[in-house]
Amino acid sequence: MSRLHQLEPVETPIEPRLEARINAITTAWRRRGAEAAELLLEAALRAGPEDIRVRLEFLAPAIQYAKTGDEQALTRLPEQEREAAKKIAATLLEKRGGAKPE
């Protein structure tokens, strides 16, 4: 994950780059569980380009929300990011067969 930005063409727009990372993180959750997803997210936040790191920060609360169902994990997020985090959490739980947080 930390080297992904080195393999992408320079002209790749940010949206496909974000989508690739989010897909990798959700796949890790689906195949290996929350810990694997958290490790990949940490790697992306630690070593990725600044523009990507800033846009991925909402995933940590999304993963926490998916793990606990506690909306307190989302309270620090702006409304738009909160809604995106809820959608990501629902997607994570659907793929693992868990109940969707409300």
N, C-alpha and C positions, 0 to 999 in steps of 0.2 A: 504494500500500500504506500509506503513512504517513497518508493521509486516510481510510482505510477506517473507522476508529472514529467519525469524524464523520458518516458516512452511515448507520451502524447505529442503529436505535431504542434508546433508553436501556435499555429493559426486556429486550433480547436477552440470554439466558443466555450464560455464558462458553463452553460447549461448542460451540454453533453458530458463535460468533465464532472460536474456535480452528480449527474445521473449515474455515471459509471461508479463513483464512490458509494453512493447510496445503495445501488444494486449490490455491490460487493458486501456492504455491511448487512443488508437484509438477507443475502444469501448465507453469510456467516451465521446469522441468527437462526435461520431455518435449518442449517445443517449441523451446527455445533452449539447453538444456544447463545444466551445473552452475553456470557463472558467473552466469547469469540468476537461478537459484534462490538463489544466495548473495546476490546484490544485493537481491532481494526480502526475504530473511530479515533482512539488515542493516537495511533500511528499517523492517521491522516491529519489530525490537529497539530501534532508535534512537528511533522516534517514536510507537510504540503505547502504549496504556495500560499501567500497571505490571502489572496482573494478567495481561494477555496476554503481555507481554514475559517474565515469569518462566516462564510455561508453555511458551513457544516456544524457550527456550534450548537444549533438547535437540536441536533440529533442526540446529544447526551441527555437532555431532559425527556426526549421522546422515548429513548430506551428505558430510562428510569420509570416513566409512566407505564410503558408496556410491561415492565417487570412487576410493578406494584399496583397499578390502577389508581394511584393517588394523584389527583390533579394538582396538588401542591408542587409537584415536580415541574409543572408548566407555568407557574405563576410569574416567573421572571421574564418570560418571553413576551414580545409584542404580539398583538392579536393575530396577525397574519402568520407568524411563525408558530404560534400556539395551535392554530388550526392545521397547519402542515404537520406539526409534531403529532397531533392526534391521528391524522391519516396514516402517518408512518407507523405509529404504535398499533393501529388497527390492522395494518398490513402485516406487521410482524406477528401479531397474535393469530391472524387467520392462517398463516403459513405454518405455525407451530401447533395449531389446533386448540388454542386457548380461547377463553372468553374475551370478547372485545371490551376494553374499558369504556365507560359511558361518558 
